[in-house]
Amino acid sequence: MIESYFLVFLKIHAATILLLMPTILYADSIGLAWMRGVTPVVSKRELAFVHRVVFVGLTLMVLSGALMAYPYLGFLLSERSFLLKMPFVLALIVNGIFIERSL
Protein backbone atom coordinates (compact mmCIF):
# COMPACT_ATOMS: atom_id res chain seq x y z
CA MET A 1 0.00 0.00 0.00
CA ILE A 2 2.74 2.46 0.97
CA GLU A 3 4.60 1.67 -2.26
CA SER A 4 1.72 3.13 -4.27
CA TYR A 5 2.09 6.44 -2.43
CA PHE A 6 5.83 6.78 -3.08
CA LEU A 7 5.39 9.65 -5.56
CA VAL A 8 3.07 11.49 -3.18
CA PHE A 9 5.63 11.23 -0.38
CA LEU A 10 8.41 12.24 -2.77
CA LYS A 11 6.49 15.37 -3.78
CA ILE A 12 5.85 16.25 -0.13
CA HIS A 13 9.53 15.66 0.65
CA ALA A 14 10.74 17.83 -2.24
CA ALA A 15 8.17 20.58 -1.70
CA THR A 16 9.08 20.79 1.98
CA ILE A 17 12.77 21.36 1.31
CA LEU A 18 12.01 23.89 -1.43
CA LEU A 19 9.64 25.84 0.83
CA LEU A 20 11.97 25.53 3.81
CA MET A 21 15.15 26.61 2.03
CA PRO A 22 14.61 30.39 2.43
CA THR A 23 14.02 29.93 6.18
CA ILE A 24 17.14 27.80 6.53
CA LEU A 25 19.22 30.38 4.65
CA TYR A 26 17.77 33.13 6.83
CA ALA A 27 18.59 31.17 10.00
CA ASP A 28 22.11 30.59 8.75
CA SER A 29 22.56 34.29 7.97
CA ILE A 30 21.42 35.19 11.51
CA GLY A 31 23.88 32.70 13.00
CA LEU A 32 26.72 33.86 10.77
CA ALA A 33 26.08 37.51 11.64
CA TRP A 34 26.16 36.62 15.34
CA MET A 35 29.35 34.55 14.99
CA ARG A 36 31.09 37.38 13.09
CA GLY A 37 30.07 39.90 15.75
CA VAL A 38 27.87 41.88 13.38
CA THR A 39 24.81 41.15 15.53
CA PRO A 40 25.65 41.16 19.25
CA VAL A 41 22.43 39.45 20.35
CA VAL A 42 19.94 37.28 18.47
CA SER A 43 16.34 38.01 19.44
CA LYS A 44 14.87 35.07 21.35
CA ARG A 45 11.51 35.67 19.66
CA GLU A 46 13.08 35.59 16.20
CA LEU A 47 15.12 32.51 17.05
CA ALA A 48 12.05 30.72 18.41
CA PHE A 49 10.00 31.47 15.28
CA VAL A 50 12.71 30.38 12.85
CA HIS A 51 13.46 27.28 14.90
CA ARG A 52 9.84 26.16 14.98
CA VAL A 53 9.38 26.63 11.25
CA VAL A 54 12.54 24.65 10.53
CA PHE A 55 11.68 21.95 13.09
CA VAL A 56 8.19 21.46 11.64
CA GLY A 57 9.72 21.21 8.16
CA LEU A 58 12.35 18.76 9.37
CA THR A 59 9.66 16.65 11.02
CA LEU A 60 7.66 16.60 7.78
CA MET A 61 10.77 15.64 5.81
CA VAL A 62 11.68 12.84 8.24
CA LEU A 63 8.14 11.45 8.12
CA SER A 64 7.84 11.61 4.34
CA GLY A 65 11.38 10.22 3.98
CA ALA A 66 10.61 7.33 6.35
CA LEU A 67 7.44 6.51 4.44
CA MET A 68 9.35 6.56 1.14
CA ALA A 69 12.15 4.41 2.55
CA TYR A 70 9.99 1.82 4.31
CA PRO A 71 9.26 -0.44 1.30
CA TYR A 72 12.93 -0.34 0.27
CA LEU A 73 14.52 -0.55 3.74
CA GLY A 74 16.32 -3.82 3.08
CA PHE A 75 18.00 -2.35 0.03
CA LEU A 76 18.68 1.05 1.61
CA LEU A 77 20.38 -0.49 4.65
CA SER A 78 22.98 -1.94 2.29
CA GLU A 79 23.68 1.42 0.64
CA ARG A 80 26.65 3.39 2.00
CA SER A 81 25.16 6.74 1.01
CA PHE A 82 21.98 6.03 2.97
CA LEU A 83 23.94 4.86 6.00
CA LEU A 84 26.14 7.97 5.79
CA LYS A 85 23.13 10.29 5.54
CA MET A 86 21.22 8.93 8.55
CA PRO A 87 23.68 10.13 11.26
CA PHE A 88 23.44 13.63 9.82
CA VAL A 89 19.65 13.49 9.93
CA LEU A 90 19.88 12.28 13.53
CA ALA A 91 22.27 15.15 14.34
CA LEU A 92 19.75 17.66 12.94
CA ILE A 93 16.98 16.15 15.06
CA VAL A 94 19.10 16.16 18.23
CA ASN A 95 20.22 19.73 17.52
CA GLY A 96 16.57 20.78 17.14
CA ILE A 97 15.68 19.15 20.45
CA PHE A 98 18.49 20.97 22.25
CA ILE A 99 17.49 24.30 20.70
CA GLU A 100 13.87 23.71 21.73
CA ARG A 101 14.97 23.05 25.32
CA SER A 102 16.98 26.28 25.41
CA LEU A 103 14.09 28.47 24.23
C-alpha positions in Angstrom: 0.0 0.0 0.0 2.7 2.5 1.0 4.6 1.7 -2.3 1.7 3.1 -4.3 2.1 6.4 -2.4 5.8 6.8 -3.1 5.4 9.7 -5.6 3.1 11.5 -3.2 5.6 11.2 -0.4 8.4 12.2 -2.8 6.5 15.4 -3.8 5.9 16.3 -0.1 9.5 15.7 0.7 10.7 17.8 -2.2 8.2 20.6 -1.7 9.1 20.8 2.0 12.8 21.4 1.3 12.0 23.9 -1.4 9.6 25.8 0.8 12.0 25.5 3.8 15.2 26.6 2.0 14.6 30.4 2.4 14.0 29.9 6.2 17.1 27.8 6.5 19.2 30.4 4.7 17.8 33.1 6.8 18.6 31.2 10.0 22.1 30.6 8.7 22.6 34.3 8.0 21.4 35.2 11.5 23.9 32.7 13.0 26.7 33.9 10.8 26.1 37.5 11.6 26.2 36.6 15.3 29.4 34.5 15.0 31.1 37.4 13.1 30.1 39.9 15.7 27.9 41.9 13.4 24.8 41.2 15.5 25.7 41.2 19.3 22.4 39.5 20.3 19.9 37.3 18.5 16.3 38.0 19.4 14.9 35.1 21.3 11.5 35.7 19.7 13.1 35.6 16.2 15.1 32.5 17.1 12.0 30.7 18.4 10.0 31.5 15.3 12.7 30.4 12.8 13.5 27.3 14.9 9.8 26.2 15.0 9.4 26.6 11.3 12.5 24.6 10.5 11.7 21.9 13.1 8.2 21.5 11.6 9.7 21.2 8.2 12.4 18.8 9.4 9.7 16.6 11.0 7.7 16.6 7.8 10.8 15.6 5.8 11.7 12.8 8.2 8.1 11.4 8.1 7.8 11.6 4.3 11.4 10.2 4.0 10.6 7.3 6.3 7.4 6.5 4.4 9.4 6.6 1.1 12.1 4.4 2.6 10.0 1.8 4.3 9.3 -0.4 1.3 12.9 -0.3 0.3 14.5 -0.5 3.7 16.3 -3.8 3.1 18.0 -2.4 0.0 18.7 1.0 1.6 20.4 -0.5 4.7 23.0 -1.9 2.3 23.7 1.4 0.6 26.6 3.4 2.0 25.2 6.7 1.0 22.0 6.0 3.0 23.9 4.9 6.0 26.1 8.0 5.8 23.1 10.3 5.5 21.2 8.9 8.5 23.7 10.1 11.3 23.4 13.6 9.8 19.6 13.5 9.9 19.9 12.3 13.5 22.3 15.1 14.3 19.7 17.7 12.9 17.0 16.2 15.1 19.1 16.2 18.2 20.2 19.7 17.5 16.6 20.8 17.1 15.7 19.2 20.5 18.5 21.0 22.3 17.5 24.3 20.7 13.9 23.7 21.7 15.0 23.1 25.3 17.0 26.3 25.4 14.1 28.5 24.2 
